[in-house]
Amino acid sequence: MVKLIVVQNADMNTGDKMKFCPKCGSTNVEWVLPQIWSKWECRDCGYIGPLIVEDGKMAEEIRKEYLKKQNKI
């Protein structure tokens, strides 16, 4: 059974948009170095790159597909 965590698209305290990994849809993403804003790293799947997703619905679909692929392995 696959569990999905649905998150809101904005941080309630700051109004900032949530950041999602474009490979697995996780919110566990951070800048590689804060001084280099063009590189992100996902702590869940290991993605490192310049792209980041800010659309919660898109991230949900990415997450579903990623988990589906992981279960096939």
C-alpha positions in Angstrom: 0.0 0.0 0.0 1.3 3.4 -1.0 0.7 6.4 1.4 0.7 9.9 0.0 1.1 13.0 2.0 -0.8 16.0 0.6 0.8 19.3 1.5 -0.4 22.8 0.8 1.3 24.8 -1.9 2.2 27.7 0.4 3.9 28.0 3.8 1.3 29.5 6.1 3.8 31.5 8.1 5.8 33.1 5.4 3.6 32.9 2.3 6.5 31.3 0.4 5.6 28.6 -2.1 6.5 25.0 -1.2 9.4 23.5 -3.2 9.1 20.0 -4.6 11.7 17.7 -6.2 11.0 17.3 -10.0 12.1 13.7 -9.9 10.2 12.3 -6.9 7.8 15.0 -5.8 9.3 15.2 -2.3 9.4 18.4 -0.2 12.7 17.4 1.2 14.7 19.7 -1.1 17.4 22.2 -0.2 19.9 24.4 -2.0 23.2 22.6 -2.5 24.8 25.8 -1.2 22.7 28.7 -0.3 25.0 31.0 -2.3 24.3 28.9 -5.4 20.5 29.3 -5.9 20.6 27.5 -9.2 21.4 24.0 -7.7 18.9 22.0 -5.6 19.3 18.7 -3.9 16.6 16.2 -2.9 17.4 14.4 0.3 15.0 11.5 -0.6 16.0 10.5 -4.2 19.4 12.2 -4.6 18.3 14.5 -7.4 20.7 17.4 -8.0 19.9 20.1 -10.5 18.6 23.5 -11.4 14.9 22.7 -11.7 12.4 22.8 -8.9 8.6 22.4 -8.9 6.4 24.9 -7.0 3.0 23.4 -8.2 1.6 21.1 -5.5 -0.7 19.3 -7.9 2.1 18.6 -10.4 4.3 17.4 -7.5 1.5 15.0 -6.3 1.4 13.4 -9.8 5.2 13.2 -9.9 5.2 11.5 -6.5 2.5 9.0 -7.5 4.5 8.0 -10.6 7.8 7.9 -8.7 6.4 5.6 -6.0 4.7 3.4 -8.7 8.1 2.9 -10.4 9.8 2.2 -7.1 7.3 -0.6 -6.3 8.0 -2.3 -9.7 11.7 -2.7 -8.9 
